Amino acid sequence: MNSPPHSETSKSRLTRVQVDLNAVAHNAACLRTVLRGNHPPRIWATVKGDAYGHGIANVIAGLAQVDGLAVSNDAERQACRRAGWRGPILMLNGLASIDDVQPLHDPELHLVIHHPSQLSWLRTHSPDHPPSVWLRYVGDLNYTGMNTCTYRQAYEIAEAMRRAGQIRMVGHFNHYAQSDSVDGIRRASQQFMKTIRGLSGPVSTSNSAALLLHQEHSATNDWVRPGLMLYGASPLAHRAGPQLGLRPALLLQSELISIQTLPGNTSLGYGGAFVTPRAMPIGIVACGYVHGYPRQAGTGTPVLVNGIRTTLCGHVCMDLMAVDLTPIPHAEPGMPVTLWGTAELPAEEIARHAGTIAAALFTGLSANLPIHVIPIAT
Ligand SMILES: *Cc1c(COP(=O)(O)O)cnc(C)c1O
């Protein structure tokens, strides 16, 4: 989320993002505590979606405690290397075609294999550095990957390539569709374990929800793949990150730019979507959907003005929103407004009001927002 200094950016400087690397490091340390044991799994920190909107280049300094980074594609792999990451990188969606094989020059590359033809592409164009591969089981997500019939066949091919020196390592990869529910992985993990029974190689299954809710299972992983929780947000309904001991890493802030005192029974904003129930002070905040605040969040969505909790009134506009200033009698233009990202107002709460999830809010933020990174305190 680098901010190019063009004119639109300078206009939107009242709305800004802060990314706290101490929070990222704290969340990674929390995860280490969850995983402690004799052979704790290694950690792929998932930084796809430009580190869930936090910016790959921004967050890497907060991830010193993890073992590898998981990215979507080669552009993100390159961003990790430019940011100075030297450890392993797992490409979750690697190899869209045979043309993607030749540019692979990364001695620490791990590729997720979704389809046996990706193995034949690797065989045709042996990269200089043989990659490690993870065979993806289709699981209960049913998006990509080998199914129970084709998995073992793909394994035999990959193993033969490993023995021939074309592949460094063969691992087993699964991703659950319902790890956020207490009963959600039982069947899916049984099917996966049955499919890989007797096959050698490391196993990786657990995302944030599986790590938080299915710790015993996650402890049997050789590598785990947290994403959302590293940024301090919770994938679990009814429990926000701070309630799980996590610290939100991304703060979205703006300012009050105007105050109106409206009489009762007066309409406010487009469509008259809000009508004052009584005489009330209304604050106008310089943030709207152009910045990535969800338009679906309406009247009643919480917001902090000068640290005091109040609510939105009416629809979110393109670059403005209205808030009830009744609880803040001394409000003045210029006062800070927190849209989300503190322990009192986690993004999960805004997401719930907007009918979405925290990851969608983070990745939906405008790339033009100024971003301030708080470095690791020494
Ligand atoms: C995104 C992703 C993760 C991380 O998921 P979170 O729910 O954010 O922890 C892990 N594995 C795969 C395959 C993913 O696509």
The ligand as an SDF file (V2000), in Angstrom:
LIG
                    3D

 15 15  0  0  0  0  0  0  0  0999 V2000
   -5.4300  -17.2370    2.9200 C   0  0  0  0  0  0  0  0  0  0  0  0
   -4.9480  -18.5800    3.2050 C   0  0  0  0  0  0  0  0  0  0  0  0
   -4.4700  -18.8980    4.4870 C   0  0  0  0  0  0  0  0  0  0  0  0
   -4.5420  -17.9450    5.6710 C   0  0  0  0  0  0  0  0  0  0  0  0
   -5.8850  -17.8620    6.0640 O   0  0  0  0  0  0  0  0  0  0  0  0
   -6.3730  -17.0350    7.3530 P   0  0  0  0  0  0  0  0  0  0  0  0
   -7.7830  -17.4480    7.5140 O   0  0  0  0  0  0  0  0  0  0  0  0
   -6.2310  -15.5990    7.0230 O   0  0  0  0  0  0  0  0  0  0  0  0
   -5.4940  -17.4300    8.4860 O   0  0  0  0  0  0  0  0  0  0  0  0
   -3.9530  -20.1600    4.6760 C   0  0  0  0  0  0  0  0  0  0  0  0
   -3.9240  -21.0710    3.6600 N   0  0  0  0  0  0  0  0  0  0  0  0
   -4.3990  -20.7910    2.4320 C   0  0  0  0  0  0  0  0  0  0  0  0
   -4.3670  -21.8350    1.3650 C   0  0  0  0  0  0  0  0  0  0  0  0
   -4.9320  -19.5490    2.1680 C   0  0  0  0  0  0  0  0  0  0  0  0
   -5.4170  -19.2980    0.9520 O   0  0  0  0  0  0  0  0  0  0  0  0
  1  2  1  0
  2  3  1  0
  2 14  2  0
  3  4  1  0
  3 10  2  0
  4  5  1  0
  5  6  1  0
  6  7  2  0
  6  8  1  0
  6  9  1  0
 10 11  1  0
 11 12  2  0
 12 13  1  0
 12 14  1  0
 14 15  1  0
M  END
$$$$
